[in-house]
Amino acid sequence: MKKFLFITVLLSSFSSYSQREVNYNFTVNFTFTHNENFGEYNEYSQETDWSFFSFKSFLLRNGLEVELSRIISVGINLGLDWHPDLDILAIPYYLDTKIAISEVDNDKFYVSGGIGKLLKLSNAFEKGNYYKIGLGYHIATEKSNAFILNLDFHQKDFTEFKHGKLNSLSLGFGLLF
């Protein structure tokens, strides 16, 4: 019943704001960590590893957002998170709010926050809660789309995970249509 009520409220809110601007967004986020092999010689490649950071996780996000005013927009998003070092896959779906801090021409600097759940499609995916807070920048183009740069803090609270919560800071790039 709760899911039905949630979907009904969500669809009615989108239809009531149908006169408003609705955008599709897609971002690719990466998290990095300190390279544990920094300065060590790799016999396989016969080189010393001088990269300070190493890749930690890969996060895909896409969703629809409705611009309520020039300052506030709300949206619903779906993602795919892959953490290869911990062998974790997660599918977060969440509601997101963006509040503009500054706007020059059509470029927008904003703060965002989101709350949602982790969808468990099979045994390969984790179940739990999802929280997000971050900063972003929409860079307008001559067309109606924009580039997205964002820095987000994600927290995944897993229900069946021995470590409990997984926190990560990601850097993202994307498009807004």
N, C-alpha and C positions, 0 to 999 in steps of 0.2 A: 504494500500500500504506500509506503514511504517513497519508493522508487517511482510509482505511478504519479504521486503528487508532485514530486520533484520535476519529472519530465513535463507534466502539465503546466506547472508554473514557468518553467524554462521556455517552453514553446509559446506560451501566451505572452511572455515578456518580449520575446523576439518578434512576435507578430504585432504587438502594440507599438514597438519601436521600428516598424518596417519603413516608416518615412525617414528614419535616421540612416546614417551611413553605416553599412555593414562591411567589414573587411575580413579577408582571409590572411592569416599569418603562418609562416613556416620558418623555424629556426633550427640550426644545428649548433649544439653546445658541446664544449669539451672541458674536462677537468684535468688538471695537471698536478703532479706531485714532485717532490725532490727526487732526483735520479740517485738511486742507491749505488749505482756503478760509476758514479762520477769520478773521473781521474784514473780509473782502472783500465788496464790493457786487456783488450779482447783478442784472444789468440785466433779465433775464427776469422774475424775481419782484419786482423793484424793492425788495429788502430787503437788509440787511447780514446775512451769515451769522455768527451768534454762537454756534453750537453747537460746543463744544470737541471732542467725539468724533463720529466717523462710523462707520457700520456697515461691517464688513469681511467677515465670513463668517457663514454660517448652518449649524448642525449639528443633525441629528436623531439621537436615540439611542433604541433600545428593546431590551428583552431580558428574559430570565428569570434570577432569582437564587434560590439555595437558601440558607436560613439554617442554617448548620452548628451554631452556638451563638448565644448572645445577643451575642457579641463579633464573630464572623467569619461572613461570607457570601461565596459565590462565585457567579458567573454568566457567562452567555454573552450577548453583545450584538451587534447589527447596527446600522449607522448610515448616514447619507447626509450628506456634507459638500459644501458649495458655497462656493467662494471666487471671487466674481464679478470682483474686481480682477485676479486672475491667470488667470481662465478655467479653473478646476480643479474637477472633480467627482471625488469619491472615495467608495467604499463600504467602510468599515472593519468587519471582524468580529473580535471579540476576546474573550478571557477576562478577567474583572474580579474583583478581590477587594476587599472592604470590611472594614475593621477598626474597630470602635467605639472611640472615645476616651472618650466620655462618654455616659451614658444617664440621662435623667430621665423618669419615667413611661414613655411609649412614644415620646418624642422621642429621636432618636439623632444625635450628632455623630460623624463618621467620617472616616477617611483611606482613599483608594482608589487602586488601581493596576491597569493593564491592559496587555496585550500581545497583538498580533494581526497581521493582514495586511490589505492593501487589495485588494479584489476587482475584477478587470477584466472587466466584462460586455461592454464594447464599446470602440471607440476613444475615446469621450468620457470614459471613466474612467481614472484613473491606477492603476498597479500598484506595490506596495511593501510596506513594513512600517509598523506603527502602534504607538505607545506612548502611555500616558496615566497621569498621576498627578494627584491632586486632593484637595480637601476637600469634604465635603457635610454636609447636615443634613436629616434626615427629620422633618417636622412631622406628628405624629399627629393624626387627626381622630376624631370619635365613631364613625365607621364603621371598617371594617377597612383602609381605604386611608390613604395619607399623601401630603403634599406634599413635593417634593424641591427643595432649593436647593443648587447646587454651583458650585464654582470649580475648573476643570480646566486643566491644561497638557497640550497635545496635541503630539506630534511625528509627522509623516508623513515617512518616508524613501522617496522615490520612486525607482524604478529607472531611469525614462526621463525625468527632469526636469532641465532645465539648471541649476537652482539647487540641486538635491540634496535638502535637507531643508526642510520647512515647519513652523515652530514657531508655536503660537498659544495664547493664554490666553483661556478662554471663561467666560462666566457663564451658568448654566443654570437652568431652571425645569421642573418636571415632576410626575408622579404615580406613585405606587407602589400597585398593586392586589394 
